[in-house]
Amino acid sequence: MSTAPRCPAAHREDPTPCDGPPVVTVLDAFNAGADGCEHHAARLLASLTSGRVYALPDAAAGAALRVFKAADSIAPFPWREGAPRTQPNQRSHAENRRLGGWSR
């Protein structure tokens, strides 16, 4: 297991490494936020209800949009393995659109 520091958006149970420095801030419905690399920010955003993403001042153009688009196809809490994702709140936004379920 890597001991390299990870971005604040990386969930402690998520074993994946960062894909670069923090470039966006992800905010939840109550405006609590975490800065993150694109990879972990997308995974966090996919796990939130009414989450938002904003680019940090020094981020490359399009960083927030890339995170937003990536989060659309990621199921909430993707690091959790096990039971099938059968309920709308367990599936990605894209999968819910495809299956006709509601979206978070």
JOLINHU-V97259 format. One line per field, one symbol per residue. ss: DSSP state (@ for helix, = for strand, . for the rest). psi: psi as a letter, one per 20 degrees, with the letter a starting at -180 (. if undefined). burial: I if it has 16 or more other ideal C-beta (glycine too) atoms within 10 Angstrom, else O. A space follows every 10 residues. Layout:
ss->???
psi->???
burial->???
This chain:
ss->.......... .......... ...====... ..====.@@@ @@@@@@@... .====..... ..@@@@@@@@ @@........ .......@@@ ..@@@@@@@. ....
psi->pqjpqrqhip qhioiqrqja rpirppqaij jqrpqrrggh gghghhiqpk qqppqqhjqq pjghgggghg hhjpqqliip rcqqniqhii rrgghhghij rrq.
burial->OOOOOIIIII IOOIOOOIOO OIIIIIIIOO OOIIIIIIII IIIIIIIIOO IOIOIOOOIO OOIIOIIIOI IIOIIIOIOO OOOOIOOOOI IIIOIIOOOO OOOO
